[in-house]
């Protein structure tokens, strides 16, 4: 169950970043979280501003 939630969280972050054209402030607002929290989540999932993985797979 935990992995499913992480996948939905990752999907939501990727979609917000894509819809906001990589604008972290707007994406965080859209997700209802702070910019700092979004940066931490992006680091956790190894995402760049476009919502793509910096490496092949995110570390979950």
C-alpha atoms as a printed R data frame, in Angstrom:
   type eleno elety resid chain resno      x      y       z
1  ATOM     1    CA   UNK     A     1  0.000  0.000   0.000
2  ATOM     2    CA   UNK     A     2  2.839  2.399   0.855
3  ATOM     3    CA   UNK     A     3  4.406  2.020  -2.587
4  ATOM     4    CA   UNK     A     4  1.090  2.819  -4.268
5  ATOM     5    CA   UNK     A     5  0.816  6.061  -2.299
6  ATOM     6    CA   UNK     A     6  4.373  6.986  -3.261
7  ATOM     7    CA   UNK     A     7  3.574  6.404  -6.911
8  ATOM     8    CA   UNK     A     8  0.517  8.683  -6.693
9  ATOM     9    CA   UNK     A     9  2.593 11.304  -4.893
10 ATOM    10    CA   UNK     A    10  5.284 11.108  -7.566
11 ATOM    11    CA   UNK     A    11  2.661 11.342 -10.311
12 ATOM    12    CA   UNK     A    12  1.083 14.415  -8.705
13 ATOM    13    CA   UNK     A    13  4.416 16.168  -8.358
14 ATOM    14    CA   UNK     A    14  5.376 15.408 -11.952
15 ATOM    15    CA   UNK     A    15  2.034 16.675 -13.240
16 ATOM    16    CA   UNK     A    16  2.202 19.885 -11.183
17 ATOM    17    CA   UNK     A    17  5.738 20.611 -12.382
18 ATOM    18    CA   UNK     A    18  4.727 19.976 -15.974
19 ATOM    19    CA   UNK     A    19  1.594 22.137 -15.751
20 ATOM    20    CA   UNK     A    20  3.579 24.950 -14.112
21 ATOM    21    CA   UNK     A    21  6.447 24.691 -16.627
22 ATOM    22    CA   UNK     A    22  8.938 23.915 -13.877
23 ATOM    23    CA   UNK     A    23  7.929 26.888 -11.714
24 ATOM    24    CA   UNK     A    24  8.533 25.506  -8.222
25 ATOM    25    CA   UNK     A    25  6.517 28.186  -6.410
26 ATOM    26    CA   UNK     A    26  3.443 27.663  -8.582
27 ATOM    27    CA   UNK     A    27  3.720 23.873  -8.461
28 ATOM    28    CA   UNK     A    28  4.004 23.921  -4.668
29 ATOM    29    CA   UNK     A    29  0.981 26.192  -4.403
30 ATOM    30    CA   UNK     A    30 -0.977 23.906  -6.727
31 ATOM    31    CA   UNK     A    31 -0.051 20.916  -4.537
32 ATOM    32    CA   UNK     A    32 -0.849 22.781  -1.314
33 ATOM    33    CA   UNK     A    33  2.667 22.411   0.094
34 ATOM    34    CA   UNK     A    34  5.583 24.756   0.722
35 ATOM    35    CA   UNK     A    35  8.392 25.251  -1.767
36 ATOM    36    CA   UNK     A    36 10.807 23.701   0.712
37 ATOM    37    CA   UNK     A    37  8.638 20.593   0.996
38 ATOM    38    CA   UNK     A    38  8.413 20.323  -2.788
39 ATOM    39    CA   UNK     A    39 12.194 20.614  -3.119
40 ATOM    40    CA   UNK     A    40 12.621 17.841  -0.535
41 ATOM    41    CA   UNK     A    41 10.143 15.611  -2.344
42 ATOM    42    CA   UNK     A    42 11.844 16.312  -5.676
43 ATOM    43    CA   UNK     A    43 15.164 15.349  -4.126
44 ATOM    44    CA   UNK     A    44 13.626 12.192  -2.665
45 ATOM    45    CA   UNK     A    45 12.264 11.147  -6.066
46 ATOM    46    CA   UNK     A    46 15.339 12.499  -7.885
47 ATOM    47    CA   UNK     A    47 13.315 14.834 -10.110
48 ATOM    48    CA   UNK     A    48 14.433 17.930 -11.945
49 ATOM    49    CA   UNK     A    49 12.249 20.998 -12.586
50 ATOM    50    CA   UNK     A    50 10.623 19.452 -15.646
51 ATOM    51    CA   UNK     A    51  9.395 16.506 -13.605
52 ATOM    52    CA   UNK     A    52 11.799 14.097 -15.266
53 ATOM    53    CA   UNK     A    53 14.047 11.772 -13.337
54 ATOM    54    CA   UNK     A    54 17.641 12.868 -13.148
55 ATOM    55    CA   UNK     A    55 18.537  9.175 -13.228
56 ATOM    56    CA   UNK     A    56 16.667  6.204 -14.602
57 ATOM    57    CA   UNK     A    57 14.691  5.333 -11.449
58 ATOM    58    CA   UNK     A    58 13.647  7.311  -8.391
59 ATOM    59    CA   UNK     A    59 14.772  6.083  -5.011
60 ATOM    60    CA   UNK     A    60 11.635  5.111  -3.160
